Amino acid sequence: MKRALTDLALFGGPEAFLRPLMVGMPTVGDRARFLARLEWALDNDWLTNGGPLTTELEGRIADLAGVRYCVATCNATAALQLVLRASGVTGRVIMPSLTFAATPHAAAWVGLEPVFCDVDPVTGCLDPARVAELITPDTGAVLGVHLWGRTAPVIELEKLAAEHGVKLFFDAAHAFGCTAGDRPVGGFGDAEVFSLHATKTVMAFEGGAVTTDDGELAERLVALRNFGVDRTGSVTSVGMNAKMSEASAAMGLTSLDAFEGTRARNRENHALYASELRDVPGTEVLAFDEHERNNHQYLILRTDRAVTGLHRDRLRRLLEAEKVFPRLYFSPPCHLMPAYRTDPPLRLEHTERLSEQVLALPTGPSVSSEDIRRVCSIIRLAAERGEQIEAMWAQAVPA
Ligand SMILES: *Cc1c(COP(=O)(O)O)cnc(C)c1O
């Protein structure tokens, strides 16, 4: 397969890029500062269990999200589980399928049933009308996702949840530092969950954070993440170990220091991708809502095979041959993964179409404008010669 691609020699061969370009390269920030924080933790023999670095990180995230409480965890998946547990949710949880597997996994791991709902055909976020149709007496919660940093329809979902007396949470793994209108993500629904995984825009190697204005919920979360030990030292709930370490907090603080710089670079990158690809038929760089602040963490290219003649997966292979590694955020959608697939399979029209068309492209502070121009020139060539490439591919790679 490699050889066949090289033989196509459309784009100057695999040596065209000096280094691989990946999605989600880590935004470390000032390495010396990170190491100084780490030294400080070591000097003070305080490595985990709600240390000063974790507390500082929680304070800064709560400020940014405009909420009273932030509870940091070892990752977002555990945070989602804790939130669902601590809120006493039972039964079914309505959520999008166009998300990372962690969203349904978190619900399933605490004994809840994920119910997949179709999304808005443009934003990829939950469609409130579809959510309303799925609410039954068994529904315990709605779990929205701010896909690609674009906020879910928070106001409509809050209204629906209140009307039906169900809890509302958001998986905000993509939406650190984003807003809906001028309200920051972090304060919507009963609680929101951020991920600080190494690939996210603010990262702590591994890490998660719950934000909420509900003081009782925050207190239950603090106990649940630490074996169920409450404020008095008594084990009053069946907890788990989901604490953030001070090494992670040191990384999180340092990455957070760099966040506005990261956002600015991502924003420039987005503008450059959009202008380079503006006149390439059948491709579209997903725009951001001008009324929101985005972190521009994800650069989403939508391709229309009916126009380019080129399959999305073929474009991905061509880019990979040039050492550009796009990611499929998200394909397949969760409801078609073997873990969740039903027989006959559920059909979610807009979810499936988006899932077949999108490709996340490399961005972040380490991606230069030169890099972007070259990525775009590959996409341009591929899109312009889509049918020709498909025909050559069919010959070179027998089905
Ligand atoms: C990254 C991600 C998660 C999982 O976060 P972890 O911190 O790795 O557990 C959950 N949901 C979405 C949408 C994500 O992108």
The ligand as a Tripos MOL2 file, in Angstrom:
@<TRIPOS>MOLECULE
LIG
   15    15     1     0     0
SMALL
NO_CHARGES

@<TRIPOS>ATOM
      1 C1        -10.7090   13.3270   25.7750 C.3       1 LIG1
      2 C2        -12.1750   13.1400   25.9250 C.ar      1 LIG1
      3 C3        -12.7360   12.4580   27.0260 C.ar      1 LIG1
      4 C4        -11.9100   11.6830   28.0010 C.3       1 LIG1
      5 O1        -11.0590   12.4430   28.7460 O.3       1 LIG1
      6 P1         -9.9630   11.7110   29.6590 P.3       1 LIG1
      7 O2         -9.4300   12.8310   30.5010 O.co2     1 LIG1
      8 O3         -8.9330   11.1660   28.7190 O.co2     1 LIG1
      9 O4        -10.6270   10.6550   30.4490 O.co2     1 LIG1
     10 C5        -14.1090   12.4320   27.1490 C.ar      1 LIG1
     11 N1        -14.9130   13.0020   26.2450 N.ar      1 LIG1
     12 C6        -14.4300   13.6320   25.1650 C.ar      1 LIG1
     13 C7        -15.3840   14.2740   24.2020 C.3       1 LIG1
     14 C8        -13.0430   13.7140   24.9620 C.ar      1 LIG1
     15 O5        -12.5710   14.3060   23.8520 O.3       1 LIG1
@<TRIPOS>BOND
     1     1     2 1
     2     2     3 ar
     3     2    14 ar
     4     3     4 1
     5     3    10 ar
     6     4     5 1
     7     5     6 1
     8     6     7 2
     9     6     8 1
    10     6     9 1
    11    10    11 ar
    12    11    12 ar
    13    12    13 1
    14    12    14 ar
    15    14    15 1
@<TRIPOS>SUBSTRUCTURE
     1 LIG1         1 GROUP 0 **** ****
